[in-house]
Amino acid sequence: DIVMTQSPDSLAVSLGEGATINCKSSQSVFYSSNSKTYLAWYQQKPGQPPKLLIYWASTREAGVPDRFSGSGSGTDFTLTISSLQAEDVAVYYCQQYYSSPLTFGGGTKVEIK
Amino acid sequence: EVQLVESGGGVVRPGGSLRLSCAVSGFTFDDFGMTWVRQAPGKGLEWVSGIDWNGDSTGYADSVKGRFTISRDNAKNSLHLQMNSLRPEDTALYYCARDMGVGGKSSYFDHWGQGTLVTVSS
């Protein structure tokens, strides 16, 4: 199974400042045959189901603000919030869909400093 | 508007069974794979099982393999999860989600239901 490790477990950021969440996979999730990276990011606010933010490591889902961006390749990935807003307080998860079983990272809790 | 509504959760004793359902509307159900993801209280997300558009291909987490069975009824726009031999560690909120399925395999999930709570306790 591919293990997804996120860091940090939590972070506190001032409003308007940037936030960076890291995700590392235990093996590459890049498929050379189609040059695609099988990684997604989700946001989960308290009491709500997860919401898809990013897929294919860097493609923003429709309607997601452009302050959210995904980057990385191979085994190391980053979700960046360029200017934190109050509504961004949530837990963020990465997920690989390169191979079954699909696996999620442990989550990163983002709070306001 | 895409809607996914789970039902069937409840309290069950260890060793018991439950059947979860997910009623879907707002999109052509048999154009998409579907999946179940669970979240234990205060914990992270765990993929449980996925199924392709016509039910020919299914996948399971090791933790539920042999105990849970995923199925779908395209005529009724519904997804199901039959859960047998339930254990306390199966206690969680169970979400159904639309799977954007790549090449017939489970992938990422773009719409989620609100979840149904399963509690396994004596």
Contacts between the chains, C-beta under 8 A, distances in Angstrom:
chain1	res1	chain2	res2	distance
A	1	B	62	7.4
A	38	B	102	7.8
A	38	B	107	7.2
A	40	B	107	7.9
A	40	B	108	3.9
A	40	B	109	7.8
A	42	B	45	7.6
A	42	B	109	8.0
A	44	B	45	7.8
A	49	B	95	5.5
A	49	B	97	7.9
A	49	B	112	3.8
A	49	B	113	6.6
A	49	B	114	6.0
A	49	B	115	6.2
A	50	B	37	7.8
A	50	B	45	6.5
A	50	B	95	7.6
A	50	B	109	7.6
A	50	B	112	5.8
A	51	B	112	7.5
A	52	B	108	6.3
A	52	B	109	6.4
A	52	B	110	4.9
A	55	B	100	7.2
A	55	B	107	7.8
A	55	B	108	4.6
A	55	B	110	8.0
A	61	B	110	6.7
A	93	B	44	6.7
A	93	B	45	5.6
A	95	B	45	7.5
A	95	B	47	7.8
A	95	B	108	6.7
A	97	B	102	7.2
A	97	B	105	7.5
A	97	B	106	6.4
A	97	B	107	4.2
A	97	B	108	5.6
A	100	B	50	7.8
A	100	B	59	4.6
A	100	B	105	7.0
A	100	B	106	6.6
A	101	B	47	6.0
A	101	B	59	7.0
A	101	B	60	7.5
A	101	B	61	4.8
A	101	B	62	6.5
A	102	B	35	8.0
A	102	B	47	4.2
A	102	B	50	7.3
A	102	B	106	5.6
A	102	B	107	8.0
A	103	B	47	6.8
A	104	B	44	6.0
A	104	B	45	4.4
A	104	B	46	6.9
A	104	B	47	6.9
A	105	B	44	7.6
A	106	B	44	5.2
A	107	B	44	4.7
A	107	B	45	7.6
